[in-house]
Amino acid sequence: MRNTYRDIAKSYIRGNKNKNIILFSTIILVTLFLTSLLIFYCSLDEMTKNQRAESGQYYYGAIADVSDEYKGKIENHALVKEYLEMESRDEEGSFSIYLLTESKSDAKEQLNTICEDVGISNDKLRVNDKVLNRSLTQVIKDGLPYIVMILMVLVSSFFIIYNIYFLTFKNRLQHYGLLKTIGFTKNQLMKCMFWEIAILSVVSIPIGIFFGVVLSKALIPFVPYDSDISIVFRLWMIPVIAIIVFITIIISANTPLKKVIRLSSIQSKNFSFFNGDVKEKDFSDIRLESALSRANILRNKRTTCITILSLVLSSVVFIMGSTVVKSMDIENQVRKYLISSDIKIWLEDERSSMGYGYITEDMVDGIKKIQGISKLRSYKVDIVKEVKNNNTVGMFGLNDDAISELNSNILDGYVDKEKMLNENGVIYFCRSNEVDNPRYKVGEKVEFENELNDGSKINTTMIVQAIVLDDMSNKYVSYSTEFYVLDRNKLVKDSEDYVVIQLDCDYFQIDKTKNILTEITKNNPNIKVNTVDDFVELKSKEKGGIIIISYSIFILLGIIASVNYINLLATSILDRKREFSILRAVGLDRSKIKKIISKEYIFISGLTAILSCIIGNVLGYLIVDIFSKSATYVIYSFPYWTNILFVVFIFIIPGCVTNILGNKVLSGNIVESIKYKE
C-alpha cells in the first residue's frame, strides 16, 4: 500500500536536490565526525588501559609470590573480574597476580576475601590506593578540558543542523501552504516533514558511520604514539551514534516545523523568506548600499544570529583546542616527568624487572668511574611493610645528591641529611590528588617492617621529616605509597636493587658517556639509557599524533560550519535575484549591488571573527590553566598563527562565494530575472 506522506517527502527531496545535497552532506559530516571521535577515544582508551595494565597501575591490587598451587584458584575466583600474571622477582617460579575485582568501591574487602578464600596470607596483598582513592570529582576535574571541548563540538553541530533545516523549511513554506489549502491537516503536514527527515537520516547516517570508520582506519595507524594503538570499533557504537545524530536532527527541525504548522494556508502562500520592511529612516544617515545590507540582516535576524552562533562555536573549539595543543611544552614535560638530568639510566619495567634483574651495585660502581660525569644521583628500592595499616610500600634509598634535589619540591617540613641518618628521618612522597590532605603528616611516627637478606625481620620507627610532591627520579612505574630515605639507612642498606641513575655530564660529553653506559648495560635489555634529546624526540612523536587527530577534528567541524555559512549566503543571494533585478531596473549599477552583498558577509564574518577570537582565546587560557593543575608541564602559549589563519579563512572563503554568486545573479536579463520564481 502506498504511503502518501512518504511519497510527498520523496518528491520534495527529488525536487530540491541542491539544498538537500547540502543537508545530506552536513548530516554525513556530523555523523562522520562523531564516529571518528568515538572510535579514536575508544582506541586511545584501550591503548592507555593496556599500558596501565602492563605497569600494574590499572588494577585495584596485587597478590605477591603466588605459587602454581594457588594461581588457578585466584584467577577463577568469582570476585575476580580481570587479572594479569607477572613473574615474581622474589621467588623463582612464583607470580604476582594483579587483580581487578567486581566492585571498585568494595575492592579492599573483596581482595581480602579472595586471599581468605584461597588460603593466602593478607601479608602478600598489595592494595593500589592510587586507583581506589581516585574520586569521581578528581576524574571529572582532570578530564574537564576534554569534556568542555566535546560539549562545544556537539552544541556547534546542533546549531549547524538546526540552521540548515531552518533555511530548508522556511524556503518551502509556500509549498506547505498549498497543501493546507487542499485540506492537509497539521498532523498530516507534520508526517510529511518527518518522513523527509527520516528518509534523509536513514540514507545519510549509515554513510556517515561508514566513512567515519574508513577515515579512522586510514588516519589512526599513522598517529606516532610510543605504544601500538589498535582501532577499536564496537557494534554498540552504531546505534549510539545513529540515535545521537537522529535526535539532534529532530530537535534541530522542531522550531521551523512548529513555525510552519502555526501559519494559516493564506499566510504560508504569501510568506517570503526575506520578509520585513525597510523603514525610511534606515536611509537617512548612511549610504544606500549599507542601508540595504543592514535592512536585509535586520529582517532575517533569527537566521543570521543562528549562523553566527554556529560559526562562533565551531571557531571557538578550533582556537581553544589549538591553544591547548600549542601549550603542551615538550621539553618542560620531559624535564618534569621523564628526566631531570643529562642522562637517565632506568628500568623499562621497574615492577618485575622482566626477569633480567635491576641495576646492580657493580654497574653503579662502574658508572662512577666514567670520566666526564659531574654529578650522579642514585635511587635504590626495597619493599617494606607499613605496620599500622598493613600496607606494602616502596622504600627508596637516595644518595646525598638525590636527597638534596628534593628541596625544590617540598610541600611541608625540611630535608636534613644528618637528622635523616641519625634520627631515622623519612620523606613522604605525596600524590597530586592528596596535596590538600596528605596521608602522613610532618612529625608523625611510622613503623616499618623489613625482611633482610638472611631472612630475619626488623622493625624500625621513622619520623616523617618532610613531604614532597614531584618525584625527581622520574620513575616510569611507582608504588601506591612511597617513602624516601638516605641510601645508608638500614632499611635499604642491604638492597642492591637500583631503579634509576641520573647523571649530569661535562660539556660535549653526553653522547660519549651514553655510548659507554650502553656498553656497560647491554647484557640487561630491561635497562634503558636515554638523554634529554631521546625523550624529546619520543614525546614530539606523541604530540604529533595529538596534533594530527586534533586538527582532523577541527577541520571536519570547520567544513560543517563552512557548509552552513555557504548555504546561508547562497540562499540569501539566489532567493533575492528578483530584488536585485528590481534595483538594477531603477538604476542601481552592478558594482553597488555587489557592495550590498559584500557588506552583509563582511558584517557576519567580522562579528564572527571578533567574538570567536575573544571567547576562544579566553576559554583557551582558562582550559590551559585548569589543565596545568594536573599536567604541570603545560605552559600557556598564545596561538598567534591560529588566530591569523582563522581570520583570513573567515573572510576569504565567503568572499569568494559571494563574488561568484553575485556575478551569477547579476549576469542575467533584468526582465527575465524579475519574472524569476523558485
C-alpha positions as CSV (number, residue, x, y, z in Angstrom):
1,M,0.0,0.0,0.0
2,R,1.3,3.4,-1.0
3,N,2.2,5.9,1.7
4,T,1.1,9.4,0.6
5,Y,3.2,11.2,3.2
6,R,6.3,9.3,2.2
7,D,5.7,9.9,-1.5
8,I,5.3,13.7,-0.8
9,A,8.5,13.7,1.2
10,K,10.4,11.9,-1.6
11,S,9.1,14.4,-4.2
12,Y,10.4,17.2,-2.1
13,I,13.8,15.5,-1.8
14,R,14.0,15.0,-5.6
15,G,12.6,18.4,-6.4
16,N,15.1,20.3,-4.1
17,K,18.3,18.4,-4.9
18,N,20.7,21.3,-4.5
19,K,19.5,22.2,-1.0
20,N,19.1,18.6,0.1
21,I,22.6,17.8,-1.1
22,I,23.9,20.4,1.4
23,L,21.7,19.0,4.1
24,F,22.6,15.4,3.2
25,S,26.3,16.3,3.2
26,T,26.0,18.0,6.5
27,I,24.4,15.0,8.2
28,I,27.1,12.8,6.8
29,L,29.9,15.1,8.0
30,V,28.4,15.3,11.5
31,T,27.9,11.5,11.7
32,L,31.4,11.0,10.3
33,F,32.8,13.4,12.9
34,L,31.1,11.7,15.8
35,T,32.1,8.3,14.6
36,S,35.7,9.2,14.2
37,L,35.8,10.9,17.6
38,L,34.2,7.9,19.3
39,I,36.5,5.4,17.6
40,F,39.6,7.4,18.4
41,Y,38.5,7.9,22.0
42,C,37.9,4.1,22.5
43,S,41.1,3.2,20.7
44,L,43.2,5.6,22.8
45,D,41.4,4.4,26.0
46,E,42.2,0.8,25.0
47,M,45.9,1.7,24.4
48,T,46.1,3.5,27.8
49,K,44.4,0.7,29.5
50,N,46.9,-1.8,28.1
51,Q,49.8,0.5,29.2
52,R,48.4,0.8,32.7
53,A,47.7,-2.9,32.8
54,E,51.3,-3.8,31.9
55,S,52.6,-1.5,34.6
56,G,50.1,-2.7,37.2
57,Q,48.6,0.8,37.6
58,Y,45.3,-0.3,36.1
59,Y,44.4,-2.9,38.7
60,Y,42.9,-2.5,42.2
61,G,45.5,-4.6,43.9
62,A,48.0,-7.5,43.6
63,I,48.9,-10.7,45.4
64,A,52.6,-11.3,45.5
65,D,54.6,-14.5,45.4
66,V,51.8,-16.8,44.3
67,S,52.7,-20.4,43.5
68,D,51.1,-22.6,40.9
69,E,49.1,-24.2,43.6
70,Y,47.1,-21.1,44.3
71,K,47.3,-19.3,40.9
72,G,44.4,-21.0,39.3
73,K,42.2,-20.6,42.4
74,I,42.8,-16.8,42.4
75,E,42.2,-16.3,38.7
76,N,38.9,-18.4,38.8
77,H,37.5,-16.7,41.9
78,A,34.0,-15.3,41.5
79,L,35.1,-11.8,42.6
80,V,37.9,-11.5,40.1
81,K,36.8,-9.5,37.0
82,E,40.2,-9.3,35.3
83,Y,43.8,-10.4,36.1
84,L,47.3,-10.1,34.9
85,E,50.2,-12.6,35.7
86,M,53.7,-11.3,36.2
87,E,56.6,-13.4,37.1
88,S,57.8,-12.5,40.6
89,R,61.3,-11.3,41.3
90,D,61.3,-12.5,44.9
91,E,60.9,-16.3,44.4
92,E,61.8,-18.3,41.4
93,G,58.7,-20.0,39.8
94,S,56.2,-17.7,41.7
95,F,53.9,-15.0,40.3
96,S,52.5,-11.7,41.2
97,I,48.9,-11.6,40.1
98,Y,47.3,-8.2,39.5
99,L,43.5,-8.1,40.1
100,L,40.5,-6.1,39.0
101,T,37.6,-7.0,41.3
102,E,33.8,-6.8,40.6
103,S,33.3,-3.6,42.6
104,K,35.7,-0.7,42.9
105,S,34.0,0.7,46.0
106,D,34.4,-2.6,47.9
107,A,37.7,-3.6,46.3
108,K,39.7,-3.7,49.5
109,E,37.2,-6.0,51.2
110,Q,36.9,-8.2,48.0
111,L,40.7,-8.5,47.7
112,N,40.9,-9.6,51.4
113,T,38.0,-12.1,50.8
114,I,39.9,-13.6,47.8
115,C,43.0,-14.1,49.9
116,E,41.0,-15.7,52.7
117,D,39.0,-18.0,50.4
118,V,42.2,-19.2,48.6
119,G,44.1,-19.5,51.8
120,I,46.8,-16.9,51.2
121,S,48.1,-14.6,53.9
122,N,47.0,-11.0,53.7
123,D,50.6,-10.0,54.1
124,K,51.1,-10.8,50.4
125,L,48.2,-8.5,49.4
126,R,49.1,-5.1,48.0
127,V,46.3,-2.6,47.5
128,N,46.5,0.0,44.8
129,D,45.4,3.1,46.8
130,K,46.3,5.4,43.9
131,V,43.5,3.9,41.8
132,L,41.0,3.2,44.6
133,N,41.3,6.7,46.2
134,R,40.7,8.5,42.9
135,S,37.3,10.2,43.3
136,L,34.8,10.9,40.6
137,T,35.4,14.6,41.2
138,Q,39.1,14.2,40.5
139,V,38.4,12.2,37.4
140,I,36.0,14.9,36.1
141,K,38.4,17.7,37.1
142,D,41.3,16.0,35.2
143,G,39.1,15.4,32.1
144,L,37.4,18.8,32.2
145,P,39.3,20.3,29.2
146,Y,38.2,17.4,27.1
147,I,34.6,17.4,28.4
148,V,34.3,21.1,27.6
149,M,35.7,20.7,24.1
150,I,33.4,17.7,23.3
151,L,30.3,19.5,24.6
152,M,31.1,22.6,22.5
153,V,31.6,20.4,19.4
154,L,28.2,18.7,20.0
155,V,26.4,22.1,20.6
156,S,28.1,23.5,17.5
157,S,26.9,20.6,15.4
158,F,23.4,21.0,16.7
159,F,23.2,24.6,15.7
160,I,24.6,23.9,12.2
161,I,21.9,21.2,11.5
162,Y,19.3,23.5,13.1
163,N,20.2,26.4,10.8
164,I,20.1,24.3,7.6
165,Y,16.7,22.8,8.5
166,F,15.5,26.3,9.3
167,L,16.5,27.6,5.9
168,T,15.2,24.5,4.1
169,F,11.7,24.5,5.7
170,K,11.3,28.3,5.5
171,N,12.1,28.3,1.8
172,R,9.3,25.7,1.3
173,L,6.6,27.4,3.3
174,Q,4.6,28.4,0.2
175,H,4.5,24.7,-0.9
176,Y,3.2,23.7,2.5
177,G,0.6,26.5,2.3
178,L,-0.7,24.9,-0.9
179,L,-1.1,21.5,0.9
180,K,-3.0,23.2,3.6
181,T,-5.3,24.8,1.0
182,I,-6.2,21.4,-0.4
183,G,-7.1,20.1,3.0
184,F,-4.0,18.8,4.7
185,T,-4.2,18.9,8.5
186,K,-1.4,19.9,10.8
187,N,-0.7,16.3,11.8
188,Q,-0.6,15.2,8.2
189,L,1.8,18.0,7.3
190,M,3.9,17.1,10.2
191,K,4.1,13.5,9.0
192,C,5.3,14.7,5.6
193,M,8.1,16.6,7.2
194,F,9.1,13.8,9.5
195,W,9.1,11.4,6.6
196,E,11.5,13.7,4.8
197,I,13.8,13.8,7.9
198,A,13.6,10.0,8.3
199,I,14.5,9.3,4.6
200,L,17.5,11.7,4.8
201,S,18.6,10.2,8.1
202,V,18.3,6.6,7.1
203,V,20.4,7.2,4.0
204,S,23.0,9.7,5.3
205,I,23.7,8.3,8.9
206,P,24.9,4.9,7.7
207,I,27.1,6.6,5.0
208,G,28.5,8.9,7.7
209,I,29.3,5.9,10.0
210,F,30.9,4.0,7.2
211,F,33.1,6.9,6.2
212,G,33.9,7.6,9.8
213,V,35.2,4.1,10.2
214,V,37.2,4.4,6.9
215,L,38.7,7.7,8.0
216,S,39.6,6.3,11.4
217,K,41.3,3.2,9.9
218,A,43.2,5.4,7.5
219,L,44.3,8.0,10.0
220,I,44.8,6.4,13.4
221,P,47.5,3.9,12.4
222,F,49.7,6.9,11.3
223,V,49.4,8.5,14.8
224,P,53.0,8.3,16.1
225,Y,52.4,7.0,19.7
226,D,55.1,5.3,21.7
227,S,52.8,2.2,22.1
228,D,50.9,0.5,19.3
229,I,47.3,1.8,19.0
230,S,44.7,-0.5,17.6
231,I,41.5,0.7,16.1
232,V,38.6,-0.2,18.4
233,F,35.2,-0.3,16.8
234,R,32.3,-1.8,18.8
235,L,28.9,-2.7,17.4
236,W,27.2,-0.7,20.1
237,M,28.7,2.4,18.6
238,I,26.3,2.2,15.6
239,P,23.0,2.6,17.5
240,V,24.6,5.1,19.8
241,I,25.8,7.4,17.0
242,A,22.6,6.9,15.0
243,I,20.4,7.8,18.0
244,I,22.5,10.9,18.9
245,V,22.5,12.2,15.3
246,F,18.8,11.5,14.7
247,I,17.8,13.1,18.0
248,T,19.9,16.1,17.1
249,I,18.1,16.3,13.7
250,I,14.7,16.0,15.2
251,I,15.4,18.7,17.8
252,S,17.0,20.9,15.2
253,A,14.0,20.7,12.9
254,N,11.5,21.2,15.7
255,T,11.3,25.0,15.7
256,P,10.9,25.5,11.9
257,L,8.3,22.7,11.9
258,K,6.3,24.4,14.6
259,K,6.5,27.7,12.7
260,V,5.1,26.1,9.6
261,I,2.3,24.4,11.5
262,R,1.2,27.7,13.1
263,L,0.8,29.6,9.8
264,S,-2.5,29.6,8.1
265,S,-2.7,28.5,4.4
266,I,-3.0,32.1,3.2
267,Q,0.0,33.2,5.4
268,S,2.0,30.3,4.1
269,K,1.2,31.0,0.4
270,N,2.1,34.7,0.8
271,F,5.2,34.1,3.0
272,S,8.5,35.3,1.8
273,F,11.7,34.1,3.3
274,F,13.2,37.6,3.2
275,N,10.2,39.3,4.7
276,G,10.2,42.5,6.6
277,D,10.0,46.2,5.8
278,V,12.8,48.7,5.3
279,K,12.0,51.8,7.2
280,E,12.7,55.2,5.6
281,K,15.0,56.2,8.5
282,D,17.4,53.4,7.6
283,F,18.5,55.5,4.6
284,S,18.8,58.9,6.3
285,D,22.2,58.8,7.8
286,I,24.1,56.1,5.8
287,R,24.9,55.2,2.3
288,L,22.4,53.3,0.2
289,E,24.4,50.0,0.0
290,S,24.9,50.0,3.7
291,A,21.2,50.7,4.3
292,L,20.1,47.8,2.1
293,S,22.7,45.4,3.7
294,R,21.6,46.4,7.1
295,A,17.9,46.0,6.2
296,N,18.4,42.5,4.9
297,I,20.3,41.5,8.0
298,L,17.7,43.0,10.4
299,R,14.7,41.4,8.7
300,N,16.5,38.0,8.9
301,K,17.8,38.4,12.5
302,R,17.0,34.9,13.6
303,T,18.7,33.2,10.7
304,T,21.7,35.5,10.9
305,C,22.1,35.0,14.7
306,I,21.9,31.2,14.4
307,T,24.5,31.2,11.7
308,I,26.8,33.5,13.7
309,L,26.3,31.3,16.8
310,S,27.2,28.1,14.9
311,L,30.2,29.7,13.3
312,V,31.4,31.1,16.6
313,L,31.0,27.8,18.4
314,S,33.0,25.9,15.8
315,S,35.6,28.7,15.7
316,V,35.9,28.7,19.5
317,V,36.6,25.0,19.6
318,F,39.3,25.4,16.9
319,I,41.0,28.3,18.7
320,M,40.6,26.8,22.2
321,G,41.9,23.4,21.1
322,S,44.8,24.9,19.2
323,T,45.7,26.8,22.4
324,V,45.8,23.6,24.4
325,V,47.9,21.7,21.8
326,K,50.3,24.6,21.4
327,S,50.7,25.0,25.2
328,M,52.0,21.4,25.6
329,D,55.6,22.2,26.2
330,I,57.5,19.1,25.3
331,E,60.9,19.9,26.8
332,N,59.2,21.0,30.0
333,Q,57.2,17.8,30.1
334,V,60.3,15.7,29.6
335,R,62.2,17.6,32.4
336,K,59.3,17.2,34.8
337,Y,58.2,13.7,34.2
338,L,60.9,11.8,32.3
339,I,64.4,13.1,33.0
340,S,65.8,15.8,35.3
341,S,69.4,15.4,34.2
342,D,71.5,15.0,31.1
343,I,71.4,11.1,31.1
344,K,69.0,8.7,32.7
345,I,69.6,5.0,33.3
346,W,66.3,3.4,34.1
347,L,64.2,0.2,34.1
348,E,61.6,-0.3,31.4
349,D,59.6,-2.3,33.8
350,E,60.6,-1.3,37.4
351,R,57.9,-3.6,38.9
352,S,59.1,-7.0,37.9
353,S,62.4,-6.1,36.0
354,M,61.2,-8.6,33.3
355,G,63.3,-11.4,34.8
356,Y,66.6,-9.7,34.0
357,G,67.2,-8.1,37.3
358,Y,67.7,-4.5,38.5
359,I,70.5,-2.1,38.0
360,T,73.3,-3.7,40.1
361,E,75.7,-2.3,42.6
362,D,78.6,-3.4,40.3
363,M,77.1,-1.3,37.4
364,V,76.8,1.7,39.7
365,D,80.4,1.4,40.8
366,G,81.5,1.1,37.1
367,I,79.4,4.2,36.2
368,K,81.1,6.2,39.0
369,K,84.5,5.7,37.4
370,I,83.5,7.2,34.0
371,Q,85.2,10.5,33.3
372,G,83.1,13.4,32.4
373,I,80.3,12.8,34.9
374,S,79.9,15.9,37.1
375,K,77.0,14.6,39.3
376,L,75.4,11.2,39.9
377,R,72.1,10.7,41.7
378,S,71.1,7.1,42.5
379,Y,67.8,5.6,43.6
380,K,67.6,2.1,45.0
381,V,64.5,0.4,46.3
382,D,63.3,-2.1,48.8
383,I,59.8,-3.3,49.5
384,V,58.8,-2.9,53.2
385,K,55.5,-3.1,55.2
386,E,54.0,-0.2,57.0
387,V,52.9,-1.9,60.1
388,K,49.9,0.2,61.3
389,N,48.0,0.0,58.0
390,N,49.4,-3.3,56.9
391,N,50.3,-1.8,53.6
392,T,53.2,-2.8,51.3
393,V,55.2,0.4,50.4
394,G,58.2,1.3,48.3
395,M,61.1,2.5,50.4
396,F,63.6,4.3,48.1
397,G,67.2,4.9,49.2
398,L,68.6,8.1,47.7
399,N,72.2,9.2,47.8
400,D,73.2,12.7,49.0
401,D,72.8,14.5,45.7
402,A,69.4,12.9,45.1
403,I,68.1,13.8,48.5
404,S,69.3,17.4,48.1
405,E,67.4,17.8,44.9
406,L,64.1,17.2,46.8
407,N,64.5,20.6,48.5
408,S,62.9,22.3,45.4
409,N,59.7,20.2,45.8
410,I,58.9,20.4,49.5
411,L,55.3,20.9,50.5
412,D,55.9,20.8,54.2
413,G,58.9,20.3,56.6
414,Y,62.5,20.3,55.5
415,V,65.3,17.9,54.4
416,D,68.1,17.5,56.9
417,K,70.5,14.7,55.9
418,E,72.1,14.4,59.3
419,K,68.8,14.0,61.1
420,M,67.6,11.6,58.4
421,L,70.6,9.3,59.1
422,N,70.9,9.8,62.9
423,E,67.2,10.3,63.9
424,N,65.6,8.0,61.4
425,G,64.1,10.7,59.3
426,V,61.9,9.7,56.3
427,I,60.4,11.8,53.5
428,Y,56.9,11.0,52.3
429,F,56.1,11.3,48.6
430,C,52.6,12.9,48.3
431,R,50.4,12.3,45.3
432,S,48.8,15.3,43.5
433,N,45.3,14.2,44.5
434,E,46.2,14.3,48.2
435,V,48.1,17.6,48.3
436,D,45.4,19.3,50.5
437,N,45.2,16.4,52.9
438,P,48.4,14.2,52.8
439,R,48.1,10.7,54.2
440,Y,51.0,11.3,56.5
441,K,51.9,14.5,58.4
442,V,55.3,16.1,59.3
443,G,56.4,14.8,62.7
444,E,54.3,11.6,62.5
445,K,55.9,8.4,63.6
446,V,55.6,5.5,61.2
447,E,56.7,1.9,61.9
448,F,58.1,-0.2,59.1
449,E,58.9,-3.9,58.9
450,N,61.6,-5.1,56.6
451,E,62.9,-8.6,55.8
452,L,66.7,-8.7,55.4
453,N,68.7,-10.9,53.0
454,D,69.4,-13.5,55.8
455,G,65.6,-13.9,56.3
456,S,65.4,-12.0,59.6
457,K,62.9,-9.2,60.1
458,I,63.5,-5.8,61.6
459,N,61.0,-3.2,62.8
460,T,62.1,0.4,62.6
461,T,60.1,3.5,63.7
462,M,60.7,6.5,61.4
463,I,59.7,10.2,61.7
464,V,58.2,11.9,58.7
465,Q,60.6,14.9,58.3
466,A,59.2,16.3,55.1
467,I,56.5,15.9,52.4
468,V,57.4,16.3,48.7
469,L,55.2,16.4,45.7
470,D,57.3,15.9,42.5
471,D,59.3,12.7,42.2
472,M,62.7,13.9,40.9
473,S,63.8,10.4,40.0
474,N,61.2,10.4,37.2
475,K,60.5,6.7,37.7
476,Y,58.4,5.1,35.0
477,V,56.4,3.0,37.4
478,S,55.8,3.8,41.1
479,Y,54.3,2.0,44.1
480,S,51.0,3.1,45.6
481,T,52.8,4.5,48.6
482,E,56.4,5.7,48.7
483,F,58.9,7.0,51.2
484,Y,62.5,8.3,50.7
485,V,65.4,7.7,53.0
486,L,69.2,8.0,52.6
487,D,70.7,5.0,50.9
488,R,72.8,4.4,54.0
489,N,69.7,3.8,56.1
490,K,69.4,0.3,57.5
491,L,66.0,-0.2,55.8
492,V,67.6,-0.1,52.3
493,K,71.3,-0.5,53.0
494,D,71.4,-4.2,52.1
495,S,69.3,-3.7,48.9
496,E,71.2,-3.9,45.6
497,D,68.1,-3.0,43.5
498,Y,68.7,0.3,41.8
499,V,65.8,1.6,39.7
500,V,67.2,4.9,38.4
501,I,70.5,6.6,38.0
502,Q,70.5,10.2,36.9
503,L,73.7,11.7,35.5
504,D,74.9,15.3,34.8
505,C,77.8,15.4,32.3
506,D,80.5,17.9,31.4
507,Y,80.1,19.9,28.2
508,F,80.1,17.9,25.0
509,Q,80.4,14.6,26.9
510,I,76.8,13.5,26.8
511,D,76.9,11.3,23.6
512,K,80.2,9.8,24.5
513,T,79.0,8.9,28.0
514,K,75.8,7.5,26.7
515,N,77.8,5.1,24.4
516,I,79.9,3.9,27.4
517,L,76.8,3.4,29.5
518,T,75.0,1.5,26.8
519,E,78.0,-0.9,26.6
520,I,78.0,-1.4,30.4
521,T,74.3,-2.2,30.5
522,K,74.0,-4.2,27.2
523,N,73.5,-7.6,28.9
524,N,70.3,-6.4,30.6
525,P,67.7,-5.5,27.9
526,N,65.4,-4.1,30.6
527,I,67.8,-1.3,31.3
528,K,67.4,1.8,29.2
529,V,69.9,4.6,28.7
530,N,68.4,7.9,27.4
531,T,69.3,11.5,27.1
532,V,67.0,14.6,27.1
533,D,67.1,14.6,23.3
534,D,65.9,11.0,23.2
535,F,62.9,11.8,25.4
536,V,62.1,15.0,23.5
537,E,62.1,13.1,20.2
538,L,59.8,10.4,21.7
539,K,57.3,13.0,23.1
540,S,57.5,15.0,19.9
541,K,56.1,12.0,18.0
542,E,53.3,11.6,20.6
543,K,52.5,15.3,20.3
544,G,52.5,14.9,16.5
545,G,49.8,12.3,17.0
546,I,47.7,14.6,19.1
547,I,48.1,17.4,16.6
548,I,47.0,15.1,13.7
549,I,43.9,13.9,15.5
550,S,43.0,17.3,17.0
551,Y,43.3,19.2,13.7
552,S,41.5,16.5,11.8
553,I,38.6,17.0,14.2
554,F,38.9,20.8,13.8
555,I,38.9,20.6,10.0
556,L,35.9,18.3,10.0
557,L,34.0,20.7,12.2
558,G,35.2,23.7,10.2
559,I,33.9,22.0,7.0
560,I,30.5,21.5,8.5
561,A,30.4,25.1,9.7
562,S,31.6,26.4,6.4
563,V,28.8,24.4,4.6
564,N,26.3,26.1,6.9
565,Y,27.7,29.5,6.2
566,I,27.9,29.0,2.4
567,N,24.4,27.6,2.4
568,L,23.1,30.8,4.2
569,L,25.0,33.1,1.7
570,A,23.8,31.1,-1.3
571,T,20.2,31.1,-0.1
572,S,20.3,34.8,0.6
573,I,21.8,35.8,-2.7
574,L,19.9,33.4,-5.0
575,D,16.5,34.0,-3.4
576,R,16.9,37.7,-3.8
577,K,17.5,37.6,-7.5
578,R,14.2,39.4,-8.2
579,E,15.1,42.0,-5.6
580,F,18.5,42.7,-7.2
581,S,16.9,42.9,-10.7
582,I,14.4,45.5,-9.5
583,L,17.2,47.5,-8.0
584,R,19.0,47.3,-11.4
585,A,15.8,48.3,-13.1
586,V,15.5,51.5,-11.0
587,G,19.1,52.5,-11.9
588,L,21.4,50.9,-9.3
589,D,24.5,49.6,-11.0
590,R,26.0,46.2,-10.5
591,S,29.0,47.4,-8.5
592,K,26.8,48.9,-5.9
593,I,24.6,45.7,-5.7
594,K,27.8,43.7,-5.2
595,K,28.8,46.1,-2.4
596,I,25.4,45.3,-0.7
597,I,26.1,41.6,-0.9
598,S,29.8,42.1,0.3
599,K,28.8,44.2,3.3
600,E,26.4,41.6,4.5
601,Y,29.1,38.8,4.5
602,I,31.7,41.3,5.9
603,F,29.4,42.0,8.8
604,I,28.8,38.3,9.6
605,S,32.4,37.4,9.1
606,G,33.6,40.4,11.1
607,L,31.3,39.7,14.0
608,T,32.2,36.0,14.0
609,A,35.9,36.8,14.0
610,I,35.7,39.3,16.9
611,L,33.5,37.0,19.1
612,S,35.5,33.8,18.2
613,C,38.9,35.4,18.9
614,I,37.8,36.9,22.2
615,I,35.8,33.9,23.5
616,G,38.2,31.2,22.0
617,N,41.4,32.8,23.5
618,V,39.8,33.5,26.9
619,L,38.5,29.9,27.2
620,G,41.8,28.6,25.8
621,Y,43.6,30.3,28.6
622,L,41.2,29.1,31.2
623,I,41.3,25.5,29.9
624,V,45.1,25.5,29.9
625,D,45.1,26.9,33.4
626,I,42.8,24.1,34.6
627,F,44.8,21.5,32.6
628,S,48.1,22.7,34.1
629,K,46.9,21.8,37.6
630,S,47.2,18.1,36.8
631,A,49.7,18.4,33.9
632,T,52.2,20.8,35.3
633,Y,54.3,20.7,32.1
634,V,51.7,22.7,30.3
635,I,52.7,26.3,29.8
636,Y,50.2,28.8,28.3
637,S,51.2,29.9,24.8
638,F,49.1,32.3,22.7
639,P,48.3,30.8,19.3
640,Y,49.2,33.7,17.0
641,W,49.1,31.7,13.8
642,T,45.9,30.0,14.6
643,N,44.2,33.4,15.1
644,I,45.7,34.8,11.9
645,L,44.7,31.8,9.8
646,F,41.2,31.7,11.2
647,V,40.6,35.4,10.5
648,V,42.0,35.1,6.9
649,F,39.8,32.0,6.3
650,I,36.6,33.5,7.7
651,F,36.9,36.4,5.2
652,I,38.4,34.7,2.1
653,I,36.1,31.7,1.7
654,P,32.7,33.5,2.0
655,G,34.2,36.4,0.0
656,C,34.9,34.1,-3.0
657,V,31.4,32.5,-2.7
658,T,29.6,35.9,-2.6
659,N,31.6,37.1,-5.5
660,I,30.8,34.1,-7.7
661,L,27.1,34.0,-6.8
662,G,26.9,37.8,-7.1
663,N,28.2,37.6,-10.7
664,K,25.7,34.8,-11.4
665,V,22.6,36.6,-10.3
666,L,23.6,39.9,-11.9
667,S,24.5,38.5,-15.3
668,G,21.0,37.6,-16.4
669,N,18.4,39.7,-18.3
670,I,16.6,42.1,-15.9
671,V,13.1,41.3,-17.2
672,E,13.7,37.5,-17.0
673,S,15.2,37.9,-13.5
674,I,12.2,39.9,-12.3
675,K,9.9,37.0,-13.5
676,Y,12.2,34.6,-11.7
677,K,10.4,32.2,-9.3
678,E,12.0,29.4,-7.3
